[in-house]
């Protein structure tokens, strides 16, 4: 079903001389976030600390990662809404009045 929608969308856009630009933002964000978490986790685990302090640091690390992921999600949603709005404006500009 999703492929059918993509094919129809691509054909309609192609007819109008437009195309969908694919973004690799998610891939980059995931790689960056994964590297950030891995580096931070290794830094925390290799630091000479007591067990209680280490557990507190790990909890803080995950809370920070969750907060940053939420912020990234909000930014992505805003970007998607902005791009969708641009596409809607383009469609209305090329759409003949009925």
N, C-alpha and C positions, 0 to 999 in steps of 0.2 A: 504494500500500500504506500509506504514511504517512497519507494523507488518510483512508483507511478506518479505521485505528486511531484517529485523532483523532475521527472521527464516532462510533465505538462508545464511546470513552471519554467524550465529551461527553454522549451519550445516557444512559449509565449514571450519570454524575454528576448529570445533570439529573433523572433519576428519583429520586435520593436527595435532591434539593433542594440540590445542591452545584454548583459551577462551577469551572473552571480559571481562575486569575488569571494573566494574561499579564504578564510582567515585561519592562521595557525596559532592564534593567541592562546587557545586552551592548551595546546601541546607545549608551548613555551612556558606557560604558567605552571603546568604540572611538573615539567622537568625542573624548573627553577624551585618550585615549592618542595619537591622531593629532595633536591640537593640541599636546600636550606634545612629541612628537617633532619636529613641524614647527618649533615655537618654539625648541627646543633646537638643532636643526640650523641654523636661520637665525642664531641667536646665535653658534654656533661658526664658521660660515662667514664671518660679517661681522666677526668679531674679528680684529684685526691680529696674526697669529701666523705662525711659520715653518711650512713644509710638514710637517716631521716632527712638530712639536707639534700641528698641526691633525689629522694622521692619528691620533695617539695619542688626542686628544680625541674624535674620531669613533668610534674603537674602544670607548673607555670609555662613550660615549653609547649605543651599541648594546648593550653588555654590560649596562648599567643598565636599558635598555628591556626586554631579554630577561628579566632577573631580576624586574622589576616585573610583566611579563606572566605569568610563572610564578606569582608570588605571587597575582595577581588570579585566575588559573585555579584555584589551590588554594582560594581563598576562595569562588569560585563553586561548585566541587564540594562544599565543605562546606555551603553554603547549599542546594544542590540535595538533598543527602542529608538535611538537616534537614527541608526541606519535604516530601520524599518520605516521610520517617518520620511526619510529621504527617498526611499523606493516608492512609497505611497504618493509623494509629491510628483515624482517622475511619471508614475502611472497616470495620475490625474492630468498631467500636462499633455500626455500623448493620447489620452482617451477621448474619442470624439463625443460631443454632447448627444444625449439621447432624446 
